[in-house]
Amino acid sequence: MPKTAQTSEAGGAKPLPFEEAVQKLETIVDSMESTDLPLETLLQRFEEGTRLLRNCQERLAEAELKVQRLEKDLAGDSVARSFDPGLAGTDSETA
């Protein structure tokens, strides 16, 4: 079973770029739908697909926060701050 580079929490490897992760996820889904694979292989691909999906969702959430901050800055409502993914989803920005 080949290990992939998107598992940042397991091996400390850098996550795949968003576009590459989506392409790999599409390939996994296509292979699962179009071939008669053994259950163990299907489970491995499902697990890898789940990791890729989580990675893509996190990247999209980060991008959405960044866009919201830039929009606020353009509207003059606040000053743009550097993005810290560790603070994503916290209320510390309002303080």
Legacy VTK file of the C-alpha trace (Angstrom):
# vtk DataFile Version 3.0
C-alpha trace
ASCII
DATASET POLYDATA
POINTS 95 float
0.000 0.000 0.000
1.703 3.222 -1.125
1.695 6.114 1.297
0.787 9.538 -0.020
2.172 12.965 0.831
-1.142 14.496 1.929
-1.071 12.965 5.409
0.419 15.913 7.257
-0.799 14.772 10.662
0.678 11.275 10.392
4.112 11.751 8.882
4.659 15.474 8.954
4.705 15.559 5.142
3.546 18.675 3.327
-0.075 18.435 2.093
-0.724 18.153 -1.627
-1.696 21.300 -3.501
-5.488 21.667 -3.705
-5.738 20.987 -7.441
-3.549 17.889 -7.199
-5.571 16.556 -4.265
-8.844 17.035 -6.189
-7.414 15.293 -9.248
-6.192 12.381 -7.146
-9.562 12.171 -5.383
-11.342 12.028 -8.751
-9.008 9.237 -9.886
-9.742 7.251 -6.725
-13.501 7.660 -7.139
-13.341 6.655 -10.812
-11.312 3.539 -10.045
-13.662 2.533 -7.248
-16.703 2.938 -9.503
-15.330 1.350 -12.660
-13.463 -1.734 -11.483
-14.267 -4.819 -9.477
-11.790 -4.426 -6.630
-11.302 -6.595 -3.556
-12.843 -5.254 -0.367
-9.453 -4.529 1.223
-8.393 -2.417 -1.769
-11.702 -0.558 -1.722
-11.257 0.223 1.972
-7.716 1.488 1.402
-8.859 3.750 -1.417
-11.816 4.957 0.642
-9.471 5.873 3.512
-7.132 7.711 1.157
-10.084 9.485 -0.459
-11.371 10.527 2.954
-7.982 12.049 3.835
-7.867 13.882 0.511
-11.416 15.174 0.960
-10.619 16.454 4.459
-7.513 18.179 3.087
-9.554 19.846 0.322
-12.268 20.972 2.748
-9.659 22.495 5.069
-8.010 24.322 2.171
-11.362 25.696 1.004
-12.236 26.853 4.519
-8.880 28.634 4.797
-9.397 30.292 1.419
-12.897 31.412 2.420
-11.573 33.026 5.601
-8.858 34.777 3.653
-11.384 36.125 1.125
-13.638 37.351 3.941
-10.715 39.168 5.543
-9.754 40.765 2.241
-13.350 41.853 1.628
-13.496 43.463 5.068
-10.236 45.240 4.361
-11.539 46.558 1.041
-14.720 47.765 2.714
-12.655 49.586 5.321
-14.201 47.602 8.160
-10.945 46.180 9.434
-7.254 45.907 8.747
-5.996 42.806 6.947
-3.927 40.546 9.164
-1.667 37.690 8.208
-3.535 34.398 8.082
-2.782 31.862 10.806
-4.380 28.457 10.027
-4.079 27.543 13.698
-6.575 30.276 14.541
-9.075 29.356 11.822
-12.584 29.175 13.184
-11.787 30.867 16.503
-13.311 34.051 17.832
-9.922 35.548 18.681
-10.080 37.776 15.587
-12.791 39.951 17.098
-10.804 40.714 20.239
LINES 1 96
95 0 1 2 3 4 5 6 7 8 9 10 11 12 13 14 15 16 17 18 19 20 21 22 23 24 25 26 27 28 29 30 31 32 33 34 35 36 37 38 39 40 41 42 43 44 45 46 47 48 49 50 51 52 53 54 55 56 57 58 59 60 61 62 63 64 65 66 67 68 69 70 71 72 73 74 75 76 77 78 79 80 81 82 83 84 85 86 87 88 89 90 91 92 93 94
